[in-house]
Structures are given as structure tokens and as C-alpha cells.
Amino acid sequence: MVTFQTSSVHWSDSVSQLITIDLTAADARERGRQYGEAAREQIARSVAFYAESVARATGLPWQEILDRAPAWVPVIDGYLPDILDELRGIAEGAGRSFEEILALNSRGELTKGNPFAEADATTDRSTNDDGCTSFAMLPQANALGRVWAGQNWDLWDGIADTIVVLRIAQPGKPAIICHVEAGQVGRHGANSAGLALNANGLGAGFGTGLGVPGTFVRRKVLESWDMHDALAAIFGVRQSLSSNLLLTHRDGFAIDVETTPGRHGWMYPTEGLLVHGNHFQSFIPPQIEQSYKPFSVDSLYRTPRVEEGLSRARVDGTTEEAVQNIVQTTMSDHFSHPNAVCQHVDPRRHELDRYSTIVSSLVDLTTGTYRLTPGLPCSNSYQQAPWNLYDGPGPEDRPHVPGPAQALAVAG
């Protein structure tokens, strides 16, 4: 039986220690310019951190990375039109170059080695072991009968002061709330159509050639009106890096997709609960199955610890506060500290390889409440974002797509 430290949780009314930015411009470039101006200082810190981190991972000087980054432009533009204009606007607003913002949005690929080099398709390029623990909790998994999605986002401690919370309103698309590293256009979040995305690294970078960087895949998922389009965004693109994408919908459905440069695997909740860490759980890619070792060994115990902790919500999660307390206690678990569910800095690691839980998130997809901790969940309360998910267009506002009743009428 897993035991967890209990705690008294206090729920703040609004996010007070995280930068929140409401992006409302209809034009992509102007929207990006709003973002860049509002997060100028945080973007400067992101660039400074990754200039050093990427050089260490790739062996290439930062300027060479910037010279090569435009190679991604054609593959991104063909996958997600208009997003490059948003990046150009961010660069203008922040006083940075377009190439710097493009590199920030490709940091996952850049920190796993040199993505521009010819590589053996059976070689795993991963060198670091940052991790996250994500979950989906459907109505049958909590006595309150709501749909929840959340995550501990574990990342380099040196980037913690760059995190911003965005609300993105775009014509003809759902409104998005997401939390990202400053300058990025998508990572973890949810939208006004009732879809949430939580992403985890899987470490395997055995693909060859340039694929669409994961940030843009995540943004396209968050722009999706329904589960079909979200899955199409995942299965209809080639990436060079493996990534885990946990999708949760307010109608009580969740699916976890382990994406790779080759085939993908997927899994569904058990009794309404789905938890994923940083190791392959549905399959092991054939390219690496003979030598596969989880790149983040603590994932092997983080996942069952969170499953056990959240399972208490089936009986004890009778109120909103009770569910939230169960989540915070679980996500504050310190088993095998400092490399725990609640990740603390391990001083034995190189300064650029020190990770911690920089944000813990809890999204109530039933009510639209979006909560985050500004730092470790063991010492920071969940705070509510200043917007509700559903203060934006819903599925009924989707352009040019008839609803079920209309579709039946047309078919008849």
C-alpha cells in the first residue's frame, strides 16, 4: 500500500506569481507582437539559457544553430499555416531575431542532440532526463463525477522564471489557455471546445531528417475542435523526436498517444484513470527494442505512485475541494526524493541538467477552471488562471461543420 503525506491545501482565487498574457489580436503577426512585448524579459532569459544548453547538447555554437534553424520553415509552414507569422511577431515584439524564436520553439529537438546531422535511424539521440507525470481522471474515477486533466511539469530549474500563461483567441478556432516557456506557441493546455493536452518527453530521437518540431504539433492539437481533429494532427505529421501526448475531453474520453518518428502506440484509461510518465508504456519502438532503457528511470515509480494516489478520488473525491486536495497531495509525493513525483533539484547533476517541478497544473474540464502552482506543488498552492476555458467559442461555433442534428437532417 502506497502512503502519501497529507496536507492542508489552500486554493487561491487567481494566479499571482505567474505572468498571464491575453492575446486577442485577429492577425497572427500582431498577436505575436502582443506576446513578444508582454514577455520581452522572460524571452530574453529563455534565449540566454538555451543558447548555452543547446550548444552543450549539439556541440554547435548558438550562431550556427540560428543559421540552420530556417531549414524547419518549409515543414512547419506546410503543417500549420500562419504560425510562422506569429513567430515573426513575437520576435518583433521581444526585440529578438526570427531565428531565435524559431529555435526556442524547436528546443526539444535541439536539446536532444544535433537534429541537422545525419543519424542512424536505430540510434536514440536523447542525452538528458527531464520528465513529467500527466494524468486524466474521468467521471468514474472521482466521486464528484467530473473530468480532470493535470500534470507535474518537470524541466530545467534554470528556465523556471520564464514560464508564462497564455490565452490565445483566434478567428474561427477555439480559445486556448496554455502554459509555456516564454516565446513558445504551444505546450500544455486546454481549449474552449473542451479538449486538454498534457505532453511528456519519451527521450527516443531515432529518426533521421528534419520533422515538424513538437511545439507546433502541440499547438495544432490545442487548436482542434474535436478529438478527431486532434488525433489527425498527431497521426498526420512526421516528427524526428518521440513524445507522449495525453488528450482528455470534457465529454468523458481520454487517450494517450506515444508518438515516434516511426509508428505510434496508444492506451486508454483503466476504470477512468490514465497516468503517464516518461517511458514507453503501450509498446517499445522496434528501432530501439533490443537496447531500450527508460531515459528517466524515476518514471518507473512516478507513474504507479500517481495512479495509487489519485485512485483515492473514487471514494473520497466527493467535493471539488476533496478532489483538489487528493491531487495536490499526490503530486507533492516525495518518494525517492529529490527525484520524485514532486521533483526537486538534485545537486549531483551538472548545473544545466538540474530539474525541478516548475509548474503543476489541474484543469477541471467540466467547469472550465484552470489552476496552476507557480513552482513546486509541495510548497505552492494551486492558483486559478484569470480566464475560464469556456469563455470562448464552443463546438457549436465551429465554422462550416454541421452539428449532429443538422447532419442527420441532411443525410435524411
N, C-alpha and C positions, 0 to 999 in steps of 0.2 A: 504494500500500500504506500503510495507516494504521499508525503506530508508537505504542507506548504505553510509558510509563515503567514499568519493572519495580520491584517492591517485595517486601520480605520481610514476610509477614503473620503476626501472632501472634494466636491465637484464644483469647479469654478464656472462662473457664468460666461466668461469669454477668454479667448487666448490673449494673454498679456505679455508673454515673453517670446513670442514668435512673430516675425514680420508677416502681415497679411496684406495682400495686394489684389484689388478688384480690377480685372481687365475687361473693359466694356466696349472698346473701340470696334466697330464693324470691320474696318480694314485691317488685314493681318499685319502689315508693316507698322501701322500706327499702334496697334495693340502691343506689338513687340517693343515699340519705343516707350510706351507707358511702363512696361515691365522693366526695361533697362534703366530708365530714370529712377524708378522707385527702389530698385535693388542694386544701384551702382556700387555701393561699398561692399555688399555681400558678393557680387560678381567679381570684383577685384580680388577678394580673398580666395574665391574659388580658382581663379586663373593662377594666382600665386602658388596655391597648394598643388594643383595638378601639373603645373609646369615642372615642378620638382619630382612629383610622384610618377608622372608619365615618363620622364627622362630615365628614371631609375628602372621602370618596368620594361621599356623598349630598348634602352641603350642609345636612343636618339636624342639629340638636343631639341628643345622645345620649338625652335625656329624651323627645324626640319619637319617636325610634326605639322606645324602650321602650313608649311609649303605643300605637304602631301594631303592635307585634310580635304581640299576640294575634290579629290577623287571620289568622295562619297556623294557629291552633289547629284549626279545623274540617277543613282539608285534611290536616293531619298525623294527626289522630285517626281520620279515615276510612281512612287508608292503613296506619298502624302502631299498632294499639290497644295501650294500656298504656305507650307510650313517654313520654307526657306526664306520667304519674305518676312515671316515673324522673327526668324533668327537675325535677319539683317536689321530689323527694327530694334531688337534687343541690343545689338552691337552699337547702333547709333545712339540709343538712349543711355547706354552704360559707358560710352566713350572707348569701346574696345573694337578690335577688328572682327569682321565676319568669321574669319578662320578660327579665332579664339573661341567664339561662341559655338561654332560647329564642333570644335574639339571637346568643349565641355559637355556637349550633348552626345558625344561618342566616347565618353570616358570609360565606360565599361569595356569596350573593345581595346582601348589604349592601355588600360592598366592590367590587362591580361597578357601583355607581350606586344610584339610588333605586328599589327594587323596588315601591314603593307608587304610583309615578307612572304615569300613562297614557303608554305609549310606542308608537312606530311599530314594527310587527312586523318591519320590514326594517332597523331600526337596531340596530347592535351597541353594547351599553352598556358593554363592557369598557374599563377605563381602566388597569389595571395589567398587569404581565407576569411574575408569579411562574410558576414552571414545575416540572415533574418529568419524570423519564425512567424508564419502567417496562419490565419485561421478563418474559416467560415462557420457560422453557427446558425442553423436553420430552425424554424419554429419547433420541431420535435426535439431539439437539443436544449431548449430552455423552457422552463415552466411558464414564462411570460408569453411565449408563442410569437416572438419577433424574429427578424432576420438581422444578423450582425456580421460584420466583417472587420478584421483588425490585424495588427502586426506589430512586432518589435522590429524596428529598422536599425540594424547594426551596421555601422560604417566607420570609416577612419575618424578618429577623435578630432583630428586637425581640421576637419571640414564641418564640424558641428555648428559653428557660428555662422554658417552660410545658408541654413535652411530657411525657406520661405513657404508660406501657404498662399496658394493662388486660387482665385475664382476666375474662370475663363468663360466669357459669354461670346458666342459666335453665331452669326446668322445661319439659320437652317440646321443647327446642331444642338444637342443637349448642352446645358451649362455644366461645367466641370469644377469640382473642388479637388485640389491635389496638393501634396506637399513634396517639394523637390529641393535639390541643391540649386542655389541661385544661378540663373542663366539657363537652366534646363526647361524643357517644354512639356515634360511628362515623366511620371514615375509611379507613385502610388496615389490612388484617389478614387473618386466615385462621381456619378453624374446624375442629372435631373431625370433621366429615364430609369433610374433605379438600379444601375449597374455599378459594382465596385470592382476594383483591380488592386491586388496586392502581389508584388513581384519579389522573387528571391533569386540570388545567383546560384548556379549549379556548377560553375567552375570549368566545365569542359569547353574548350575552344579549339576543337579539332578540325574545323572547317578550313577550306582554302579559298582565297579570293575575298573581295570585299562584299559583305552583305549589308542589308539595312541595319544601322545601329539600333539596339534595343529600345532606346529612349523614344524613337519615332514609332515603333510598334506599340509601345505602351500608350502614347498619345492617341494613336488611331483607335485602339481599343476603347479608350476613355471618350472618344467622340462617337461611339456606336450607339444606335438607338435601341438595339436589342441584342440578345445572346447570339443569334445567328451572325449578325454583322461583326460582333466582337471575335467570334471564333474564326470567321472568314479572314479577318485582319491578321490573325495569328497563323493560320494554315496557308494563307495566300502570299507568303513572303519568304525570302531566303535570308537567313541570318548567318553570321560567322561565329556566333557565340551562343552557348546554351543558356537558357533562362527559364525559370519557373514562373508561370502566370496563373494565379488563383482568381477565378471570376465568381462573383456572388451576385445574385439578382434578388430584388425585393419580393418577387413572387414565390420565393422559397426554393430556388435552384442554385446549385454551385457545382463547378467543375474545376479541377486543377489540371493544367496542361504543362508537361515538361517538354520544352522545345529544345531542339538541337539543330545544327546545320544539316542533319540528315532527317531521320524520322522523328516523330513526336510520340510521347506517351501521355496517357491521361488517367485520371482516377476521380471517383465520386465520393461524397460523404458517407460515413457509416453512422447510422442512427442520427443523421442530421448534423454530424460534426466532421469537419475536414481540417487537418492541420498539416502544414508542410514546412520543412526546414531547407537545408542546402545540400541534400544528397538525393540521388535518383531513387524514387520510391515506387514508381509504376513499372519501370524497366531500366536496364542498363544498356546504353547505346552499343551496338556491335563493334563500332570502331575502337572502343576502349574497354570492352568487357573482359578481356584477358588480363588486364592490369589495373582495373578500376579500383581506386581508393577514394572515399569521400574527401573532397578538398577542405572541408570544415568538419573535423571529427566530432566537435561538440554537437553538431546537428543530430548525431545518432542518439543522444539522450535528450536534447531540447524538444524534439518532436513528441516523444511519448510523455515527457513531463507536462507539456502544454495540453495534450489530449486528456491526461488524467485530471489536471486541474480544472479544465473547462467542463468536464463531464459532470461536475457538481451542479452545474446550472440546470440540469434536467429536473432535479428535485428542489434545489434551493433557490433557483433563479425565478422567484415569484413576482418580483418587482423590478423596476428599472434600476433602482439603486443596488439591489441584491445582485443582479447580473453584472453591473459595472464593478462592484466590489470583487466578485469572483474573477472577472477578467483582470483587474489590476493586481490582485494577489497572485494570480497565475503568471502574469507577465513580469512580475517582480521576483520570480523564483531565482534563488542564488545557489542551487545545487551545482557543485563543481566550480564555484566562484574562483577567479573572475570570469572564466569562460562559461557563462551560464545563459539561461534564457534571458535574464537581465544582464547584459554583457557590460563588464567594467574593464577599464584599461588594464592590460597585462604589461607590467613594466619590463618583462623579459624580452619583449619584442622590440624591433627597430622602431625608432620614433615615427616613421612613415607607415608602419604596419600595426599601429595600436588602434584597436577598435573599441567602440562602446555603443550602447543603445542610445542613439541620438534623438529618436522620436518613437513613442509608442502611440498607435492610433486605434481608435474604436469608433466604428461608423454604425449607426442604427439605421439600416435601410428601410425600416418600417416607418419611422418618424422623420428621417432626413437629418438627424443630428450628427454632426461630425466633430469628434473630440480627439485631442492630441495631448501628449505630455511634452513640454519643452525640455527634453533631456530624459534621464533615467526614470523609468516608472516607479522604482522603489523610493524615490525621493522627490518626485514631482507629481502633482495631481493632473488628471485629465482635464483639459480646458476646452471649452466649446468654441468652435470657429464662429465668426460673426455672421455667417450665412447658413441658411438651411438648404440642403440639396434640392428640395423641390420648389424653391423659389426660382424656377426656370422652366423652359418648355418640357413637357412630358411626351410620351409616345403619341398621344392624340394630336400633337402639334407637328409631327413628322411630315415633312413635305412630300407630296406626290405618292404616298403609300396609303391605300385604303385600310380602314380598321377591319376587324373580323366580320362585323355585321355587314359592312359595305361590300366586302369581298364575297360574302355568301350571296348577297343580292345580285352582284354582277354575274357570279357563277350560275345562279338560277335563271 
